[in-house]
Amino acid sequence: MRILRKQKQLFKRTLNRSPLQIWFPLGCDLASLNRKINLMLNFSSSARQNFSEESTFLNTDALLTNHWSYIFPYSFANKYDYRSVDVHKDETNGLFYVIHNGRKLYYNRRFQTAESVQKAYNGISIEQDEKSPHCYMDEKFRVEANDTVMDIGAAEGNFSLDVIDRAGIIYIIEPDIDWVEALNATFSPWKDKVKIINKFAAEIDSDNCISLSGLLGDNPVHFIKMDVGGAEAGIIRSSESLLNRNAAVKIAVCTYHRKEDAQTSGKTLTDLGFTYSFTDGYMLYIYSKLTPPYFRKALIRAHKR
């Protein structure tokens, strides 16, 4: 027993050391990630309890050939097969597109093969599965008729396309210039209600950045979706006056890019008078340095108290 206690003490002291940090680019050794997670669970009864479902899936059903089954360690991730995605090419502009809920969703010119589009679209389909911890909306928390929507960090724009019929006006903020052409193609049928802003959402206004208050001014906003790589809390904090003027606003904010994002964004929203809940489940964000407990909460859904 004394030896076991010493082993546990030694393990706990090593949890925050760099050798247990993990950074897994695409094509990584996911098996080693699973070994480190199992090592943590062996020495932590609370982790075994908190991550029982996730660890069971990783040890029994996750596929080393499917990195999405590690990012989202749940059975729904294995339901999707990129090879079933139909990809088309628009001969007028040379862009690939897929049919997303009956509408064309275009991909930018970095996607040079149909297979690359298949894999990318398969990824966002998994991400927005109704059981996914990354899913922005559910039946109660959603965009309503004629809402003003801000899609911050839009990439291909699948979220905006999902709500295009219900929304009154949509502001798409996407800093990657390569996506602008594809976004314009996707939303060309709705030019009257979609505004595409090729800047970084930020706490200030400049040539390359735009604040939410600077964009909207005194205009209302009803739904904000935010996926900006860990800058979410700062943007929310700098938007206090805008959020105070919009008592009915809902915010879906990602919390997985950095280890502290869930706590930081949650506190920021609470300080501004919001109540919030996390979506069910966790993510293993293999594109950042992971340290114990490895699993991260993926998304906050918030509204005013």
N, C-alpha and C positions, 0 to 999 in steps of 0.2 A: 504493500500500500504506500509506503514511504517513497519507493522508487516511482510509482505511478504519479504521486503528487509532484515529485520533482520534474518528471517529464512534462506534466501539465504546466507547471510554472515556467519551464524553459520554453515551451511552445508559445505561451502567452507573451513572453518577452520578445519572441521573434516575429510576432504578428505584424508589427509595424516596420520591420526591416525590409530593405529593398529586395532581398532574394525572393520574398513571397509576393512581390509586386508582379503583376502579369500584364503584358500588353500583347494582344493577339491581332495582328493584321489578317486580312482575308487569306485563307489558305493556311492558317496557323495550326499548331499542334493542340487541338482541342482536348485530346486525351490527357495531356499534362495539366490542363485547366481542371479537368474533372478530378484528377488525383489530388490536386491541392485543395479543392473544395471538400473532398472526402476526408482529407487530413484535418482540416478545420473542424468538420462536423464530429470527428472522433474525439476531439478534445473540448467540445462545447455543447453541453446539453441544451442550452437555449437556442443555439443555431440549429441543432437537429430538430427542435420543435418548430422553430419559425420557418424553416426551409425544407420541411419534410416532403411536401409534394414535389417541389422542384428537384431536390436531390434524388428522389426515387425515379423521376422521369429521366434525369441525366444518366443514371446508372442502368436503366433498363430500356429506354425507348429513344434516347437522343441518337442522332445519326452523325457519325464523324464526317460524312460526305455532305451534310446539310447544316451549315453554320447557323441557320435560322433556328434550328431546334436547340441550340445553345443560347442564343440571344433571347429567345422566348421558350423557356424550358417547360412546355406544356404540349399536350397531345394535339392541339389544333394546328401547331406549326408543321406537323408531318402530313396534314391533309392536302397541302398545296404542292403542286408539281409544275415547275416553270415550263416544262415542255408542253403543257396543255394551253399555254397562253398564245393566242393568235395575234400575230404582228402584221401590220400593213405598212405600206410605204406610200406617202402622198407624192405623186409625180409632179405636182405643181411647185412644191417647195423642197422636195427631196428628204423630208423628215419621216422617220418611223412614227407610227402611232398604234395604240390599242383602243379597243372599244371598252370604255369604262362606264358601266351602268347605262349603256345605250348611247354614250357620247364619245367623241374622239378625244383622247388624251395623248398629246404629242410629247416626244422625247427629243432632247437637244442633239446637236451634231457630234457630240462626243460618243454617242451610241452609234457605232458604225456597222453593227451586225444585228440581225433579228434576235439572235440568242442573247445578246447583251440586254436588249429591251425585255425579253422574256424574264430574265433573272431579276432585273430591276423591278418590273411590275409585280412579279411574284413576291418580292420583298415587301412592297407597300401593301399588298393584299394580306399578307400574314400580319403585318404591323397593325392594320386596321380591322382585323377580324373582331367580331363582337366580343370574343372572350380574351382578346389581347389586352395586356396592361397599358399598351400604348394607344388604345382606341380613344379618340377625342370625344366622342359623343355616345350617349345611350338614349333610351326612349324619353327620359325625363330631362336630361341635360343635353340640349341641342339648340340649333339655330331655329328660330321661329319665323313665321311669315313676316316679310318686309323688314327683317332685322338688318342693321348695318353691321357688317362683319369685317374683321381685320385678320388676314391670314399672314402671319409673320414667320418668315422662313418657309416659303411655299414649295420650293423645288419644282417638281412637275405640276403641282397645283391640284392634286387629287382631292384634297379636302374642300377647296373652293368649288370644284366641279360637283362634289357630292351635295353641296347646299345651294347650287346656283339657282334652282327654281324657287326656293323659299326665301332667299335673301333679297333685300331691297337693293343694297349696294355692297360691293365687296372691294376692299382695299388689299391688294396683294403686294407684300413687301418681300422682295427676293434680291439679294445683293449679287448673286452670281450672274454675270452678264450672259453666260452661255445659255441660261434658261429663258431669257427674255423672248427670244424668237419663238421658242416652243410654246411659251405661255400665251403669247399673242395669237398663235395659231389655234391653240385650244379654246381660247375665250373670244375668238373673233365673232361668233354669233351673239355675244352678249357685251359688245363694246359699250353699250349705253349704261351698264351697271357694274362693270369691272374696271378698276383702275390699277394698273401695274406700275409699281415704283421700284426702280432698280437702284436701291440703296440699302445700306445696313440699318436695321432698326437699332437705335442707340439712345443714350441719355441726352444727347446734344443734337443740334442741327448744323450740318456742314455740307460741303460739296458731295461727300460720299455717304453721309449719315442723315438719318431723319428720326426725330422723336415722335412718339405717338401724338403728343399734344401739338407739335409743330405740323403734323400731317392733318389732323382733324380740326384743330382750332376749337370753335364752339359747337361743332357738329356732334351729334350723338353717336354712340357706339353701343352695341348690344351683345356682341359675342367676339371674344378675342382668342384666337388660337396662336400659340407661341412655341416655336421649336427653333432655338437660335444658339445651340451649342454651348450652353452654360451661362449665357449673358441675360437670362430671363429675369432674375431677381433685380438686377440693376435697372432694367427697362421698366419693370413694374414700379419700382420705387420712384423713378423719375417721372412717372405718369400720375402721381398722386392727385393733382388738381383735376385732370381729365377723369379719373376714376371716381372722384368725389362727386362730379357733376352727373355721373351716369349710374344711378342707384340700382338699376336693373341689369347691369352688365354681368356677363358670365365669362370666366377665363379658364381655358384649358391650357395648362403650361407644363412642358416637359421637365423632368427632374432627374434624368439619368446620366447626363453627360459628365458630371463630376460627382465625386463621392458625397460632397456636402450640399448638393443642389436641393435635395428634398427638404432638408432642415432650413436652409437659407430662404428658399422661395416660400415655404410655409409660414415662417416667421414674418416675412415681408408682407404677405397677404393678410395675416392676422393683424398686424400693426395698422393696416389700412382699412380695417373694418370688415374683412371678408371672413366667411366661414368656408371650410374646404374639406374635401375628402380625397384620399388617394384611390386610384383604380385598384382593383384586386390584382394581386400577383406581383411579380418582380421581373426585372430584366438582368441579363448578364451582358453588359455593354463591352464587348470584347475589343472595341476600338480605342479604349483608353487604358491607362494603367490601373489594374484592379488590385485592390488589397482586401483582406478580410473585412467584412463578411462577404465580399464579392457581389452579392445580389443587391440591386438598387430598385427603389420605387420608381416607377416610370412616369407617372402623370398625375397632376393635381387638377381636379375640377372644382372651381371656386365661384361663389356668388356672394353678394352683400348680405350681411346679417339683417 
